[in-house]
Amino acid sequence: MALRSDLDRFYAVLDALETRVGGRHRLGDCHGRMPWPRRGVYFFFEPGEHRTAPSAPGRVVRVGTHALAARSRTTLWNRLCQHRGTKNPPGGNHRGSIFRLLAGEALINGHPCR
């Protein structure tokens, strides 16, 4: 089955990248002084989401790209920062990040306020 082998290869590449950069970075622990590339691709994992078995490493739940064109004025960190939101005070602009908008809608739909 081509899909299974493609997925296995994708996760093998992510595992190699994770080893190369010294492990996964948790977005909430990141900051702008880290050595971020100006543009790139990012992958979000969600605790509790697994590929085939609970013992398998996490499943990618979101893939994003940013500033892929060399002429882009913003940076990858700027985009990740929009997804992360502000730390103090906690918050952020849900209109600046479709990820934040969708996550907020999921929380509202799963736990309606009454």
C-alpha positions in Angstrom: 0.0 0.0 0.0 1.7 3.2 -1.2 0.0 5.4 1.4 1.3 3.5 4.3 4.9 3.5 3.0 4.7 7.2 2.2 3.5 7.9 5.7 6.2 5.7 7.2 8.8 7.6 5.1 7.3 11.0 6.1 7.5 10.1 9.8 11.1 8.7 9.4 12.1 12.1 7.9 10.5 13.9 10.8 12.3 11.6 13.3 15.6 12.3 11.6 14.9 16.1 11.7 13.9 15.9 15.3 17.2 14.2 16.2 19.1 16.8 14.2 17.6 19.8 16.0 17.8 18.2 19.4 14.1 17.3 19.9 10.7 18.8 19.3 10.1 22.3 20.4 6.9 23.1 22.4 5.4 26.3 20.9 4.6 27.6 24.4 8.2 27.4 25.4 9.6 29.0 22.3 10.8 32.6 21.8 12.1 34.9 19.1 15.7 34.7 20.2 15.9 31.0 19.2 17.7 30.4 16.0 14.7 30.3 13.7 15.1 30.1 9.9 13.4 33.1 8.1 11.0 30.9 6.3 9.9 27.3 6.3 7.5 24.5 7.1 6.2 23.7 10.6 4.4 20.7 12.1 2.1 20.6 15.1 1.7 17.5 17.2 -1.1 17.1 19.8 -0.5 15.2 23.1 -2.7 12.1 23.1 -2.9 11.9 19.3 -1.1 8.7 18.1 -0.4 7.2 14.7 -1.2 3.5 14.9 -0.7 2.7 18.6 -0.4 4.7 21.8 3.3 3.7 22.0 4.0 5.3 18.5 5.4 8.8 18.5 2.9 11.6 18.0 0.7 12.2 15.0 1.0 15.4 13.0 -2.2 17.3 13.4 -1.3 20.5 11.5 1.2 21.4 8.8 1.9 25.0 7.9 4.2 27.0 5.7 5.3 30.5 5.9 7.4 33.0 4.0 8.3 30.5 1.3 9.0 33.3 -1.2 12.4 34.9 -0.8 10.8 38.3 -1.0 8.5 37.8 2.0 8.8 40.5 4.6 7.6 38.4 7.6 9.4 35.5 9.2 8.6 32.0 10.2 8.9 33.0 13.9 6.4 35.9 13.3 3.8 33.3 12.0 4.5 30.9 14.8 4.1 33.7 17.3 0.6 34.5 15.8 -0.4 30.9 16.4 1.0 30.9 19.9 -0.6 34.1 21.0 0.5 36.3 23.8 1.9 34.9 27.1 1.4 37.8 29.4 -1.5 38.5 29.4 -2.7 35.3 27.9 -4.5 35.8 24.6 -4.1 36.6 21.0 -5.8 37.5 17.8 -7.9 34.7 16.5 -8.2 36.5 13.2 -4.5 36.5 12.7 -4.3 32.7 12.9 -6.7 30.2 11.4 -5.2 27.7 13.8 -6.3 29.8 16.8 -9.7 30.3 15.3 -10.3 26.6 14.6 -8.9 25.5 18.0 -11.2 28.1 19.7 -14.2 26.8 17.8 -13.4 23.2 18.7 -13.2 24.2 22.4 -16.5 26.1 22.2 -18.3 23.3 20.4 -16.9 20.7 22.8 -17.6 22.6 25.9 -20.5 25.0 25.4 -20.8 27.9 27.9 -24.2 27.9 29.5 
